[in-house]
Amino acid sequence: MPHSIWHRDSCGVGRHYLLSNEVQVRFDDEDAIIKTIVKELEPNLFVEPALRLVLDSPKVNPERLILSIPCHSDRKKIFYNFAKEVYHSLQGYYISADPRSTHYGISNMLMEGKINNFLKREMERLIEQVRTRPDIAARISTGVSIQTEHPVPAAGTNFLTDTVKEALNIYVGYRFHAHGEGINHTQVFLPMEEGSELIDLVYYNLEQLLNQNLATYDEVGSSYLKVSDTLVYKELELTLQRAKAKENTRKKILNNVQFNLIFSEDPKKEYGEAAGDYVYDMLNRVQDEKIKEATRLSSELFASVMLKNQEIVSMNKTSIVGKTAKGVKVPKPPEKKKAKEEEKEKVLAKSGSKK
């Protein structure tokens, strides 16, 4: 069919109507865009399976502890779900905005693969939505599970189960933490319904810790120790506080979740990094890396300042020699003074001989 003279590819000034050559689909490869977003999110978003222990009772001060657990995680699936929600947000900006607006251009750049800070802001906003909106949290956790390499052993007999469970709640889930340059550090815990056998084992391990502490008090004291609910809760509070600083306490809480950690001198050498929460989760590693980087930059700055100070001092020494400052004459070095006097005597001797 020949090209019609009425079929225009452009319009003049004053005519703004839709042309046939402008009708085209953009950004239709959703999977490729999501994978690009995943690649950019991975360095700045920490996601790992964890336990959350929350102490909440009128009889004790509130306390919270989060421990990484040695389980197989669906980290890739979570990242894909997270990036998919970010993509939907970008599509909202792209579809609803005026082409001449700023957000339209920023969302276009992201979907074209040109990453900018808008992606970081969307990541922070989505993490906050996971905290407050259960439906968004469900989208992030779709198809996600927590699996252990070996079956979790059955917990032993608990004598303080009812007392402890009244004040202490334990959840299995994933912990998200945003970190990196130009990012507002934030974290959120996403609980899941599975992991009941793991929770029962942690309750049992905590009771063993309580029994050890109470037996020690009873043996050391001059009278018998009266065990009450308030005493048990106070010991739980102190145990959770100690776990934040003491690796041995964390090993006791997570004992037999996958490995026997108590009788191993260094579980990392025997089982590798899967031994559990040996550094009070990966967040401390994040902080360590930041501190190391700050220390390196500080040391380089200190070294450069010292070199500059030496240069300034040496320049000052050479510049003030023989000069007068506020009426005070700086004495010249004795060797130079002596040489100048000898040269003066020679000149006078020559002038005398001529006469």
PAMARVEX-499260 format. One line per 2 residues: number of its first residue (from 1); their letters; for each residue y negated, z negated, x negated of C-alpha. Coordinates in steps of 0.5 Angstrom, whole numbers, padded with zeros to 4 digits. Each point is the difference from the previous one (the first is absolute). Layout:
BEGIN
NUM> A> Y,Z,X; ...
END
This chain:
BEGIN
1> MP> 0000,0000,0000; -0007,0002,-0003
3> HS> -0005,-0005,-0001; -0005,-0001,0006
5> IW> -0007,0001,-0002; -0001,-0006,0005
7> HR> 0004,-0004,-0004; -0005,-0004,-0004
9> DS> 0002,-0004,-0007; -0007,-0003,0000
11> CG> -0006,-0002,0004; -0007,0000,-0001
13> VG> -0005,-0005,0000; -0001,-0003,0007
15> RH> 0007,0002,0002; 0005,-0006,-0001
17> YL> 0007,0001,0004; 0007,0000,-0002
19> LS> 0003,0006,-0004; 0007,0002,-0001
21> NE> 0000,0000,-0007; -0002,-0008,0000
23> VQ> 0006,-0002,0004; 0005,-0002,-0005
25> VR> 0004,-0007,-0001; -0001,-0004,-0005
27> FD> 0003,-0006,-0003; 0007,0002,0003
29> DE> 0005,-0003,-0005; 0000,-0007,0002
31> DA> 0006,-0002,-0005; -0004,0003,-0006
33> II> -0006,-0004,0002; 0004,-0006,0001
35> KT> 0003,0000,-0007; -0006,0001,-0003
37> IV> -0003,-0006,0003; 0006,-0004,-0002
39> KE> -0001,0002,-0007; -0007,-0003,0000
41> LE> 0002,-0006,0003; 0006,-0002,-0004
43> PN> -0004,-0003,-0006; -0005,-0004,0004
45> LF> 0005,-0003,0005; 0005,-0005,-0001
47> VE> 0006,0000,0005; 0006,-0005,-0001
49> PA> 0005,-0004,0004; -0002,-0007,0000
51> LR> 0001,-0007,0004; -0006,-0003,0003
53> LV> 0001,-0008,0001; -0005,-0003,0004
55> LD> -0001,-0007,0001; -0004,-0002,0007
57> SP> 0001,-0007,0003; -0005,-0005,0002
59> KV> 0003,-0005,-0004; -0001,0004,-0007
61> NP> -0005,0004,-0003; 0001,0008,0001
63> ER> 0003,0003,-0006; 0002,0008,-0001
65> LI> 0005,0003,-0005; 0002,0007,-0001
67> LS> 0006,0001,-0005; 0003,0007,-0002
69> IP> 0007,0001,0002; 0005,0004,-0004
71> CH> 0002,0005,0006; 0000,0008,0000
73> SD> -0006,0002,0003; -0002,0006,0004
75> RK> -0007,0001,-0004; 0000,0007,0001
77> KI> 0001,0000,0007; -0006,-0005,0001
79> FY> -0004,0004,-0005; 0001,0006,0005
81> NF> -0001,-0003,0006; -0007,-0003,-0003
83> AK> -0002,0007,-0002; 0002,0003,0006
85> EV> -0005,-0005,0004; -0005,0001,-0005
87> YH> 0001,0008,0001; -0001,-0002,0008
89> SL> -0007,-0003,-0002; -0002,0006,-0004
91> QG> 0002,0004,0006; -0004,-0004,0005
93> YY> -0006,0001,-0005; 0001,0008,-0001
95> IS> 0001,0001,0008; -0005,-0004,0003
97> AD> -0006,0001,-0005; -0006,0005,-0001
99> PR> 0002,0005,-0005; -0007,-0002,-0003
101> ST> 0001,-0007,0000; 0002,-0004,-0007
103> HY> 0007,-0003,0003; 0002,0007,0002
105> GI> -0001,0002,-0008; 0003,-0006,-0003
107> SN> 0007,0001,0005; 0000,0007,-0002
109> ML> 0000,-0001,-0007; 0006,-0005,0000
111> ME> 0004,0004,0004; -0002,0006,-0005
113> GK> 0003,-0005,-0005; -0007,-0002,-0003
115> IN> 0001,-0007,0000; -0006,-0005,0000
117> NF> -0002,-0007,0002; 0001,0001,0007
119> LK> 0007,0000,0000; 0000,-0007,-0003
121> RE> -0005,-0002,0006; 0005,0002,0005
123> ME> 0006,-0004,-0004; -0004,-0006,0000
125> RL> -0001,0001,0008; 0007,0002,0001
127> IE> 0002,-0007,-0003; -0005,-0004,0004
129> QV> 0003,0004,0006; 0007,-0002,-0002
131> RT> -0002,-0007,0000; -0003,0000,0007
133> RP> 0003,0005,0004; 0008,0000,0001
135> DI> 0000,0007,0002; -0002,0002,-0006
137> AA> 0004,-0004,-0004; 0006,0003,0004
139> RI> -0002,0007,-0002; 0000,-0002,-0007
141> ST> 0007,-0004,0000; 0003,0006,0004
143> GV> 0007,0001,-0003; -0001,-0005,-0005
145> SI> 0005,-0006,-0002; 0002,-0005,-0005
147> QT> 0007,0000,-0004; 0003,-0004,-0005
149> EH> 0005,0003,-0005; 0005,-0006,0001
151> PV> 0002,-0004,0007; -0005,-0006,0000
153> PA> 0005,-0006,0000; 0000,-0005,0006
155> AG> -0004,-0006,-0001; 0003,-0007,0000
157> TN> -0001,-0005,0004; -0007,-0002,0002
159> FL> -0002,-0008,0002; -0007,0001,0001
161> TD> 0000,0007,0003; -0004,-0002,0007
163> TV> -0005,-0004,-0004; -0001,0005,-0005
165> KE> -0001,0006,0005; -0005,-0003,0004
167> AL> -0005,0000,-0005; 0002,0006,-0005
169> NI> 0001,0007,0003; 0003,0005,-0005
171> YV> 0000,0008,0001; 0003,0006,-0004
173> GY> -0005,0006,0000; -0004,0004,-0005
175> RF> -0006,-0002,-0003; -0006,0005,-0001
177> HA> -0005,-0001,-0006; -0006,0005,-0001
179> HG> -0003,0000,-0007; -0003,0004,-0005
181> EG> -0007,0003,-0002; -0005,0001,0005
183> IN> 0005,-0004,0006; -0001,-0006,0003
185> HT> 0006,-0004,-0001; 0003,-0002,0006
187> QV> 0007,-0002,0002; 0005,-0001,0006
189> FL> 0007,-0002,0002; 0004,0005,0005
191> PM> 0005,-0005,0003; 0007,0003,0002
193> EE> 0005,-0002,0005; 0006,0001,-0005
195> GS> 0002,-0005,-0005; 0003,-0006,0004
197> EL> 0005,-0002,-0005; -0005,0000,-0006
199> ID> -0004,-0004,0004; 0005,-0005,0001
201> LV> 0002,0000,-0008; -0007,-0002,-0001
203> YY> 0000,-0005,0005; 0006,-0003,-0004
205> NL> -0003,0001,-0007; -0006,-0004,0002
207> EQ> 0004,-0006,0003; 0003,0000,-0006
209> LL> -0006,-0001,-0004; -0003,-0005,0005
211> NQ> 0007,-0004,-0001; -0001,0000,-0007
213> NL> -0007,-0003,0000; 0001,-0005,0005
215> AT> 0006,-0003,-0004; -0004,0000,-0006
217> YD> -0005,-0004,0004; 0005,-0005,0003
219> EV> 0003,-0001,-0007; -0007,-0001,-0004
221> GS> -0003,-0005,0006; 0002,-0007,0000
223> SY> 0002,0000,0007; 0003,0005,0005
225> LK> -0004,0006,0002; -0001,0001,0007
227> VS> 0001,0008,0002; -0005,0002,0006
229> DT> -0002,0007,0002; -0007,-0001,-0003
231> LV> 0003,-0002,-0007; 0005,0007,0001
233> YK> -0006,0004,0002; -0004,-0003,-0006
235> EL> 0005,0002,-0005; 0000,0007,0003
237> EL> -0007,0001,-0001; 0001,-0003,-0007
239> TL> 0006,0005,-0002; -0004,0006,0003
241> QR> -0006,-0002,-0004; 0004,-0001,-0007
243> AK> 0004,0007,0002; -0007,0004,-0001
245> AK> 0000,-0003,-0008; 0007,-0002,-0002
247> EN> 0005,0006,0000; 0006,-0005,0000
249> TR> -0002,-0002,0007; 0000,0007,0002
251> KK> 0007,0001,-0003; 0003,-0006,0004
253> IL> -0003,0003,0007; 0003,0007,-0002
255> NN> 0006,-0003,-0003; 0006,0005,0003
257> VQ> -0004,0004,0004; 0003,0006,-0005
259> FN> 0002,-0004,-0006; 0001,-0007,-0003
261> LI> -0007,-0002,-0003; 0001,-0007,-0001
263> FS> 0005,0000,-0006; -0003,0006,-0003
265> ED> -0005,-0001,-0006; -0003,0007,0001
267> PK> 0002,0003,0006; -0004,0006,-0002
269> KE> 0004,0002,-0006; 0007,-0001,0004
271> YG> -0002,0003,0007; -0007,0004,-0002
273> EA> -0006,0000,0004; 0004,0000,0006
275> AG> 0001,-0008,-0001; -0005,-0002,0005
277> DY> -0007,-0002,0000; -0001,-0002,-0008
279> VY> -0007,0001,0000; -0002,-0003,0007
281> DM> 0000,0008,0002; -0003,0006,-0003
283> LN> -0007,-0002,0002; 0000,-0004,-0007
285> RV> 0001,0006,-0004; -0005,0003,0003
287> QD> -0005,-0005,-0001; 0003,0000,-0007
289> EK> -0001,0007,-0001; -0008,-0001,0002
291> IK> -0001,-0006,-0005; 0003,0004,-0006
293> EA> -0004,0006,0002; -0006,-0005,0000
295> TR> 0002,-0003,-0006; 0001,0006,-0004
297> LS> -0007,0003,0003; -0003,-0007,-0002
299> SE> 0003,0000,-0007; -0003,0007,-0001
301> LF> -0007,-0002,0002; 0000,-0006,-0004
303> AS> 0002,0004,-0006; -0005,0005,0001
305> VM> -0005,-0005,0001; 0002,-0004,-0007
307> LK> -0001,0007,-0003; -0007,0001,0003
309> NQ> -0002,-0007,-0002; 0002,0002,-0008
311> EI> -0004,0006,0000; -0006,-0003,0003
313> VS> 0001,-0006,-0005; 0000,0005,-0006
315> MN> -0006,0004,0003; -0004,-0006,0000
317> KT> 0002,-0002,-0007; -0002,0007,-0003
319> SI> -0006,0000,0005; -0004,-0006,-0002
321> VG> 0001,0000,-0007; -0007,0000,-0004
323> KT> -0004,0000,0007; -0005,-0005,0002
325> AK> 0002,-0003,0007; -0006,-0005,0003
327> GV> -0003,-0001,-0007; 0007,-0002,-0003
329> KV> 0002,0004,-0006; 0008,0001,0000
331> PK> 0002,-0001,-0008; 0003,0006,-0003
333> PP> 0007,-0001,-0004; -0001,-0002,-0007
335> EK> 0003,0006,-0003; -0005,0005,0003
337> KK> -0006,-0005,-0002; 0002,0000,-0007
339> AK> 0001,0007,-0001; -0006,0001,0003
341> EE> -0004,-0004,-0005; 0004,0003,-0006
343> EK> -0003,0007,0003; -0007,-0003,0000
345> EK> 0000,-0002,-0007; 0003,0006,-0002
347> VL> -0006,0004,0003; -0005,-0005,-0003
349> AK> 0003,0001,-0007; -0001,0007,0001
351> SG> -0007,0000,0002; -0002,-0005,-0006
353> SK> 0003,0005,-0005; -0004,0006,0003
355> K> -0006,-0004,-0001
END
